[in-house]
Amino acid sequence: MVLNLIFLGPPGAGKGTVAQAVAEKNSLVQLSTGDLIRAEVASGSELGKELSEVINRGELISDEQMGQMLEAKLKELSSKEDFEGVILDGFPRTVPQADELSNIFGRLEQDLTAVIYIETNEENIITRLSSRWTCSKCKKVYNAITNPSKTEGVCDVDAGELTQRDDDKPETIKARLAQFNEKTAPLIEYYKEKDLLKSYDGNVPPTESIAAAEKLIEELK
Ligand SMILES: [Zn+2]
């Protein structure tokens, strides 16, 4: 049976880790929009050239262009005899993109099997993600909670000063969460109404999160 899945969850919920484990176990293709864009640009196609210009101008790739690439790739994958399904990564992020995805699946005579929502507490995410510190000299990464340096703020190896990358700063993480809540969280209700949403508690270590996702998938088969 073909399984076409989407994982939803705020940044830091562990979507990437869980999706990779599930994809390997079930022979699914993990389809990331980032990879699709890079491949299109590298191919030198007309679309690839357009995308490259858009990116160089610092703009976002349109839903239409993203949909076009996704449809071409899905068509190629689903025409193979050994096609078992895909896990989409990075698409859809908004309700209009979800509508577009529904059209794409329709044209390819494929079905979206389920949307798996990793429920995660925001405070946990902020605490976990903002605990990363990097040595300004040797770039060694520490975690203030799980892997702290012997002396706070100082690297064990070379006594370099530990600093936070912009991505690890609480204000950056809060901004990404706000973006998720505004643009992507409406998809939770959207897919619930279509009776496609499956959720589990993601406030657990990665191995337990993977096991919970796998259990939901077994129930779909
Ligand atoms: Zn260091």
py3Dmol code that shows the C-alpha trace and the ligand (Angstrom):
import py3Dmol

protein = """\
ATOM      1  CA  MET A   1       0.000   0.000   0.000  1.00  0.00           C
ATOM      2  CA  VAL A   2       1.211   3.495  -0.889  1.00  0.00           C
ATOM      3  CA  LEU A   3       1.739   5.888   2.030  1.00  0.00           C
ATOM      4  CA  ASN A   4       1.862   9.604   1.245  1.00  0.00           C
ATOM      5  CA  LEU A   5       2.551  11.524   4.446  1.00  0.00           C
ATOM      6  CA  ILE A   6       3.118  15.008   5.785  1.00  0.00           C
ATOM      7  CA  PHE A   7       4.662  15.766   9.170  1.00  0.00           C
ATOM      8  CA  LEU A   8       3.506  18.952  10.875  1.00  0.00           C
ATOM      9  CA  GLY A   9       4.974  20.559  13.938  1.00  0.00           C
ATOM     10  CA  PRO A  10       6.656  23.723  15.129  1.00  0.00           C
ATOM     11  CA  PRO A  11      10.377  24.291  14.484  1.00  0.00           C
ATOM     12  CA  GLY A  12      12.287  22.179  16.999  1.00  0.00           C
ATOM     13  CA  ALA A  13       9.618  19.453  17.217  1.00  0.00           C
ATOM     14  CA  GLY A  14      12.028  16.996  15.579  1.00  0.00           C
ATOM     15  CA  LYS A  15      10.132  16.590  12.292  1.00  0.00           C
ATOM     16  CA  GLY A  16      13.323  15.997  10.284  1.00  0.00           C
ATOM     17  CA  THR A  17      14.652  13.273  12.589  1.00  0.00           C
ATOM     18  CA  VAL A  18      11.319  11.461  12.822  1.00  0.00           C
ATOM     19  CA  ALA A  19      10.597  11.746   9.089  1.00  0.00           C
ATOM     20  CA  GLN A  20      14.001  10.306   8.210  1.00  0.00           C
ATOM     21  CA  ALA A  21      13.571   7.307  10.528  1.00  0.00           C
ATOM     22  CA  VAL A  22      10.053   6.605   9.292  1.00  0.00           C
ATOM     23  CA  ALA A  23      11.098   6.974   5.647  1.00  0.00           C
ATOM     24  CA  GLU A  24      13.925   4.445   6.046  1.00  0.00           C
ATOM     25  CA  LYS A  25      11.775   1.918   7.881  1.00  0.00           C
ATOM     26  CA  ASN A  26       8.922   2.067   5.351  1.00  0.00           C
ATOM     27  CA  SER A  27      10.896   2.609   2.107  1.00  0.00           C
ATOM     28  CA  LEU A  28       9.320   6.042   1.599  1.00  0.00           C
ATOM     29  CA  VAL A  29      11.005   8.856  -0.310  1.00  0.00           C
ATOM     30  CA  GLN A  30      11.645  11.939   1.789  1.00  0.00           C
ATOM     31  CA  LEU A  31      10.896  14.860  -0.505  1.00  0.00           C
ATOM     32  CA  SER A  32      12.289  18.144   0.728  1.00  0.00           C
ATOM     33  CA  THR A  33      11.510  21.429  -1.006  1.00  0.00           C
ATOM     34  CA  GLY A  34      15.076  22.592  -0.305  1.00  0.00           C
ATOM     35  CA  ASP A  35      16.472  19.569  -2.204  1.00  0.00           C
ATOM     36  CA  LEU A  36      14.019  20.107  -5.086  1.00  0.00           C
ATOM     37  CA  ILE A  37      15.087  23.738  -5.447  1.00  0.00           C
ATOM     38  CA  ARG A  38      18.798  22.867  -5.372  1.00  0.00           C
ATOM     39  CA  ALA A  39      18.337  20.109  -7.973  1.00  0.00           C
ATOM     40  CA  GLU A  40      16.329  22.385 -10.296  1.00  0.00           C
ATOM     41  CA  VAL A  41      18.913  25.174 -10.101  1.00  0.00           C
ATOM     42  CA  ALA A  42      21.763  22.683 -10.700  1.00  0.00           C
ATOM     43  CA  SER A  43      19.971  21.247 -13.771  1.00  0.00           C
ATOM     44  CA  GLY A  44      20.267  24.590 -15.569  1.00  0.00           C
ATOM     45  CA  SER A  45      16.646  24.400 -16.827  1.00  0.00           C
ATOM     46  CA  GLU A  46      14.620  27.542 -17.620  1.00  0.00           C
ATOM     47  CA  LEU A  47      12.799  27.178 -14.305  1.00  0.00           C
ATOM     48  CA  GLY A  48      16.134  26.623 -12.552  1.00  0.00           C
ATOM     49  CA  LYS A  49      17.454  29.914 -13.970  1.00  0.00           C
ATOM     50  CA  GLU A  50      14.311  31.759 -12.855  1.00  0.00           C
ATOM     51  CA  LEU A  51      14.600  30.277  -9.363  1.00  0.00           C
ATOM     52  CA  SER A  52      18.234  31.226  -9.122  1.00  0.00           C
ATOM     53  CA  GLU A  53      17.329  34.865  -9.938  1.00  0.00           C
ATOM     54  CA  VAL A  54      14.524  34.883  -7.371  1.00  0.00           C
ATOM     55  CA  ILE A  55      16.875  33.524  -4.692  1.00  0.00           C
ATOM     56  CA  ASN A  56      19.632  35.994  -5.603  1.00  0.00           C
ATOM     57  CA  ARG A  57      17.150  38.857  -5.213  1.00  0.00           C
ATOM     58  CA  GLY A  58      16.462  37.503  -1.713  1.00  0.00           C
ATOM     59  CA  GLU A  59      12.823  36.776  -2.568  1.00  0.00           C
ATOM     60  CA  LEU A  60      10.680  33.717  -1.883  1.00  0.00           C
ATOM     61  CA  ILE A  61       9.882  31.103  -4.495  1.00  0.00           C
ATOM     62  CA  SER A  62       6.223  31.334  -5.492  1.00  0.00           C
ATOM     63  CA  ASP A  63       3.694  28.644  -4.583  1.00  0.00           C
ATOM     64  CA  GLU A  64       3.173  28.102  -8.306  1.00  0.00           C
ATOM     65  CA  GLN A  65       6.854  27.380  -9.002  1.00  0.00           C
ATOM     66  CA  MET A  66       7.125  25.181  -5.909  1.00  0.00           C
ATOM     67  CA  GLY A  67       4.011  23.262  -6.976  1.00  0.00           C
ATOM     68  CA  GLN A  68       5.380  22.814 -10.482  1.00  0.00           C
ATOM     69  CA  MET A  69       8.606  21.217  -9.199  1.00  0.00           C
ATOM     70  CA  LEU A  70       6.802  19.076  -6.677  1.00  0.00           C
ATOM     71  CA  GLU A  71       4.349  17.779  -9.265  1.00  0.00           C
ATOM     72  CA  ALA A  72       7.113  16.862 -11.724  1.00  0.00           C
ATOM     73  CA  LYS A  73       9.029  14.982  -9.024  1.00  0.00           C
ATOM     74  CA  LEU A  74       5.952  13.212  -7.649  1.00  0.00           C
ATOM     75  CA  LYS A  75       4.959  12.189 -11.151  1.00  0.00           C
ATOM     76  CA  GLU A  76       8.397  10.677 -11.747  1.00  0.00           C
ATOM     77  CA  LEU A  77       8.422   8.849  -8.399  1.00  0.00           C
ATOM     78  CA  SER A  78       4.858   7.542  -8.511  1.00  0.00           C
ATOM     79  CA  SER A  79       5.288   6.090 -12.008  1.00  0.00           C
ATOM     80  CA  LYS A  80       7.954   3.689 -10.714  1.00  0.00           C
ATOM     81  CA  GLU A  81       6.826   0.158 -10.001  1.00  0.00           C
ATOM     82  CA  ASP A  82       8.435   0.029  -6.575  1.00  0.00           C
ATOM     83  CA  PHE A  83       6.859   3.308  -5.395  1.00  0.00           C
ATOM     84  CA  GLU A  84       5.844   2.967  -1.732  1.00  0.00           C
ATOM     85  CA  GLY A  85       5.052   6.623  -1.025  1.00  0.00           C
ATOM     86  CA  VAL A  86       6.562   9.933   0.040  1.00  0.00           C
ATOM     87  CA  ILE A  87       7.056  12.078   3.097  1.00  0.00           C
ATOM     88  CA  LEU A  88       6.835  15.751   2.205  1.00  0.00           C
ATOM     89  CA  ASP A  89       9.211  18.045   4.014  1.00  0.00           C
ATOM     90  CA  GLY A  90       8.711  21.827   3.891  1.00  0.00           C
ATOM     91  CA  PHE A  91       5.490  21.771   1.842  1.00  0.00           C
ATOM     92  CA  PRO A  92       2.718  22.679   2.485  1.00  0.00           C
ATOM     93  CA  ARG A  93       3.471  25.485   4.934  1.00  0.00           C
ATOM     94  CA  THR A  94       0.288  27.480   4.287  1.00  0.00           C
ATOM     95  CA  VAL A  95      -3.364  26.793   3.500  1.00  0.00           C
ATOM     96  CA  PRO A  96      -3.049  27.927  -0.184  1.00  0.00           C
ATOM     97  CA  GLN A  97      -0.116  25.497  -0.556  1.00  0.00           C
ATOM     98  CA  ALA A  98      -2.228  22.717   0.957  1.00  0.00           C
ATOM     99  CA  ASP A  99      -4.963  23.440  -1.615  1.00  0.00           C
ATOM    100  CA  GLU A 100      -2.346  23.280  -4.378  1.00  0.00           C
ATOM    101  CA  LEU A 101      -1.019  19.973  -3.029  1.00  0.00           C
ATOM    102  CA  SER A 102      -4.518  18.552  -3.064  1.00  0.00           C
ATOM    103  CA  ASN A 103      -4.808  19.502  -6.778  1.00  0.00           C
ATOM    104  CA  ILE A 104      -1.434  17.933  -7.544  1.00  0.00           C
ATOM    105  CA  PHE A 105      -2.334  14.635  -5.859  1.00  0.00           C
ATOM    106  CA  GLY A 106      -5.663  14.692  -7.711  1.00  0.00           C
ATOM    107  CA  ARG A 107      -3.998  15.110 -11.121  1.00  0.00           C
ATOM    108  CA  LEU A 108      -1.560  12.275 -10.356  1.00  0.00           C
ATOM    109  CA  GLU A 109      -4.344  10.037  -9.037  1.00  0.00           C
ATOM    110  CA  GLN A 110      -2.575   9.821  -5.702  1.00  0.00           C
ATOM    111  CA  ASP A 111      -4.042  10.252  -2.226  1.00  0.00           C
ATOM    112  CA  LEU A 112      -2.669  11.984   0.813  1.00  0.00           C
ATOM    113  CA  THR A 113      -2.759   9.138   3.360  1.00  0.00           C
ATOM    114  CA  ALA A 114      -2.324  11.144   6.562  1.00  0.00           C
ATOM    115  CA  VAL A 115      -0.883  14.242   8.174  1.00  0.00           C
ATOM    116  CA  ILE A 116       1.052  13.505  11.354  1.00  0.00           C
ATOM    117  CA  TYR A 117       1.132  16.355  13.835  1.00  0.00           C
ATOM    118  CA  ILE A 118       3.904  16.304  16.446  1.00  0.00           C
ATOM    119  CA  GLU A 119       2.377  18.216  19.373  1.00  0.00           C
ATOM    120  CA  THR A 120       5.142  20.064  21.189  1.00  0.00           C
ATOM    121  CA  ASN A 121       5.123  22.504  24.078  1.00  0.00           C
ATOM    122  CA  GLU A 122       6.578  25.893  23.051  1.00  0.00           C
ATOM    123  CA  GLU A 123       8.399  26.454  26.333  1.00  0.00           C
ATOM    124  CA  ASN A 124      10.204  23.125  25.854  1.00  0.00           C
ATOM    125  CA  ILE A 125      11.253  24.133  22.364  1.00  0.00           C
ATOM    126  CA  ILE A 126      12.584  27.509  23.440  1.00  0.00           C
ATOM    127  CA  THR A 127      14.501  25.979  26.358  1.00  0.00           C
ATOM    128  CA  ARG A 128      15.951  23.162  24.284  1.00  0.00           C
ATOM    129  CA  LEU A 129      16.914  25.165  21.188  1.00  0.00           C
ATOM    130  CA  SER A 130      18.281  28.166  23.048  1.00  0.00           C
ATOM    131  CA  SER A 131      20.622  26.033  25.159  1.00  0.00           C
ATOM    132  CA  ARG A 132      23.158  25.645  22.319  1.00  0.00           C
ATOM    133  CA  TRP A 133      26.435  27.532  22.683  1.00  0.00           C
ATOM    134  CA  THR A 134      29.351  27.514  20.236  1.00  0.00           C
ATOM    135  CA  CYS A 135      33.049  28.137  20.900  1.00  0.00           C
ATOM    136  CA  SER A 136      34.161  31.313  19.106  1.00  0.00           C
ATOM    137  CA  LYS A 137      37.609  29.750  18.440  1.00  0.00           C
ATOM    138  CA  CYS A 138      37.214  26.034  17.591  1.00  0.00           C
ATOM    139  CA  LYS A 139      33.412  26.028  16.884  1.00  0.00           C
ATOM    140  CA  LYS A 140      32.794  23.132  19.292  1.00  0.00           C
ATOM    141  CA  VAL A 141      29.086  23.030  20.209  1.00  0.00           C
ATOM    142  CA  TYR A 142      27.900  22.727  23.815  1.00  0.00           C
ATOM    143  CA  ASN A 143      24.436  22.319  25.247  1.00  0.00           C
ATOM    144  CA  ALA A 144      23.857  24.148  28.522  1.00  0.00           C
ATOM    145  CA  ILE A 145      21.438  21.415  29.670  1.00  0.00           C
ATOM    146  CA  THR A 146      22.704  18.112  28.308  1.00  0.00           C
ATOM    147  CA  ASN A 147      26.376  18.807  27.541  1.00  0.00           C
ATOM    148  CA  PRO A 148      27.652  21.896  29.401  1.00  0.00           C
ATOM    149  CA  SER A 149      31.259  23.124  29.398  1.00  0.00           C
ATOM    150  CA  LYS A 150      33.160  22.670  32.686  1.00  0.00           C
ATOM    151  CA  THR A 151      33.255  26.442  33.242  1.00  0.00           C
ATOM    152  CA  GLU A 152      30.192  28.415  32.171  1.00  0.00           C
ATOM    153  CA  GLY A 153      30.829  30.451  29.006  1.00  0.00           C
ATOM    154  CA  VAL A 154      34.324  28.999  28.417  1.00  0.00           C
ATOM    155  CA  CYS A 155      35.411  26.243  25.985  1.00  0.00           C
ATOM    156  CA  ASP A 156      36.939  23.112  27.599  1.00  0.00           C
ATOM    157  CA  VAL A 157      39.384  22.650  24.713  1.00  0.00           C
ATOM    158  CA  ASP A 158      40.942  26.065  24.165  1.00  0.00           C
ATOM    159  CA  ALA A 159      39.301  28.395  26.732  1.00  0.00           C
ATOM    160  CA  GLY A 160      37.613  30.272  23.849  1.00  0.00           C
ATOM    161  CA  GLU A 161      34.534  32.335  24.646  1.00  0.00           C
ATOM    162  CA  LEU A 162      31.206  30.519  24.082  1.00  0.00           C
ATOM    163  CA  THR A 163      28.730  32.538  22.036  1.00  0.00           C
ATOM    164  CA  GLN A 164      25.259  31.925  20.645  1.00  0.00           C
ATOM    165  CA  ARG A 165      24.609  31.762  16.908  1.00  0.00           C
ATOM    166  CA  ASP A 166      21.685  33.927  15.785  1.00  0.00           C
ATOM    167  CA  ASP A 167      19.673  30.743  15.041  1.00  0.00           C
ATOM    168  CA  ASP A 168      20.047  29.615  18.672  1.00  0.00           C
ATOM    169  CA  LYS A 169      19.020  32.886  20.305  1.00  0.00           C
ATOM    170  CA  PRO A 170      15.672  32.854  22.118  1.00  0.00           C
ATOM    171  CA  GLU A 171      14.375  35.864  20.140  1.00  0.00           C
ATOM    172  CA  THR A 172      15.099  34.093  16.800  1.00  0.00           C
ATOM    173  CA  ILE A 173      13.392  30.924  18.000  1.00  0.00           C
ATOM    174  CA  LYS A 174      10.360  32.901  19.215  1.00  0.00           C
ATOM    175  CA  ALA A 175      10.105  34.636  15.829  1.00  0.00           C
ATOM    176  CA  ARG A 176      10.135  31.267  14.024  1.00  0.00           C
ATOM    177  CA  LEU A 177       7.458  29.935  16.382  1.00  0.00           C
ATOM    178  CA  ALA A 178       5.321  33.029  15.753  1.00  0.00           C
ATOM    179  CA  GLN A 179       5.682  32.479  12.004  1.00  0.00           C
ATOM    180  CA  PHE A 180       4.607  28.841  12.426  1.00  0.00           C
ATOM    181  CA  ASN A 181       1.599  29.798  14.550  1.00  0.00           C
ATOM    182  CA  GLU A 182       0.456  32.388  12.032  1.00  0.00           C
ATOM    183  CA  LYS A 183       1.041  30.621   8.704  1.00  0.00           C
ATOM    184  CA  THR A 184       1.305  26.873   9.305  1.00  0.00           C
ATOM    185  CA  ALA A 185      -0.762  26.096  12.416  1.00  0.00           C
ATOM    186  CA  PRO A 186      -4.045  26.705  10.482  1.00  0.00           C
ATOM    187  CA  LEU A 187      -3.185  23.496   8.578  1.00  0.00           C
ATOM    188  CA  ILE A 188      -3.894  21.521  11.759  1.00  0.00           C
ATOM    189  CA  GLU A 189      -7.572  22.508  11.641  1.00  0.00           C
ATOM    190  CA  TYR A 190      -7.583  22.234   7.826  1.00  0.00           C
ATOM    191  CA  TYR A 191      -6.503  18.587   7.852  1.00  0.00           C
ATOM    192  CA  LYS A 192      -8.597  17.749  10.914  1.00  0.00           C
ATOM    193  CA  GLU A 193     -11.695  18.787   8.940  1.00  0.00           C
ATOM    194  CA  LYS A 194     -10.602  16.493   6.105  1.00  0.00           C
ATOM    195  CA  ASP A 195     -10.234  13.695   8.640  1.00  0.00           C
ATOM    196  CA  LEU A 196      -6.557  13.243   7.745  1.00  0.00           C
ATOM    197  CA  LEU A 197      -4.931  14.462  10.962  1.00  0.00           C
ATOM    198  CA  LYS A 198      -3.162  12.089  13.367  1.00  0.00           C
ATOM    199  CA  SER A 199      -1.438  13.569  16.420  1.00  0.00           C
ATOM    200  CA  TYR A 200       0.896  12.417  19.133  1.00  0.00           C
ATOM    201  CA  ASP A 201       2.669  13.944  22.120  1.00  0.00           C
ATOM    202  CA  GLY A 202       6.132  14.973  20.925  1.00  0.00           C
ATOM    203  CA  ASN A 203       7.395  16.192  24.323  1.00  0.00           C
ATOM    204  CA  VAL A 204       9.552  13.068  24.604  1.00  0.00           C
ATOM    205  CA  PRO A 205      13.098  12.008  23.635  1.00  0.00           C
ATOM    206  CA  PRO A 206      13.694  11.397  19.884  1.00  0.00           C
ATOM    207  CA  THR A 207      13.593   7.571  20.118  1.00  0.00           C
ATOM    208  CA  GLU A 208      10.150   7.699  21.789  1.00  0.00           C
ATOM    209  CA  SER A 209       8.937  10.263  19.272  1.00  0.00           C
ATOM    210  CA  ILE A 210       9.979   7.978  16.400  1.00  0.00           C
ATOM    211  CA  ALA A 211       8.252   5.003  18.055  1.00  0.00           C
ATOM    212  CA  ALA A 212       5.018   6.998  18.491  1.00  0.00           C
ATOM    213  CA  ALA A 213       5.053   8.058  14.826  1.00  0.00           C
ATOM    214  CA  GLU A 214       5.753   4.489  13.723  1.00  0.00           C
ATOM    215  CA  LYS A 215       2.796   3.213  15.782  1.00  0.00           C
ATOM    216  CA  LEU A 216       0.448   5.680  14.029  1.00  0.00           C
ATOM    217  CA  ILE A 217       1.779   4.575  10.659  1.00  0.00           C
ATOM    218  CA  GLU A 218       1.256   0.897  11.440  1.00  0.00           C
ATOM    219  CA  GLU A 219      -2.392   1.732  12.175  1.00  0.00           C
ATOM    220  CA  LEU A 220      -2.715   3.346   8.732  1.00  0.00           C
ATOM    221  CA  LYS A 221      -1.575   0.240   6.889  1.00  0.00           C
TER     222      LYS A 221
END
"""
ligand_1 = """\
1
ZN
Zn 36.997 25.943 21.646
"""
view = py3Dmol.view(width=600, height=400)
view.addModel(protein, "pdb")
view.setStyle({"model": 0}, {"cartoon": {"style": "trace"}})
view.addModel(ligand_1, "xyz")
view.setStyle({"model": 1}, {"stick": {}})
view.zoomTo()
view.show()
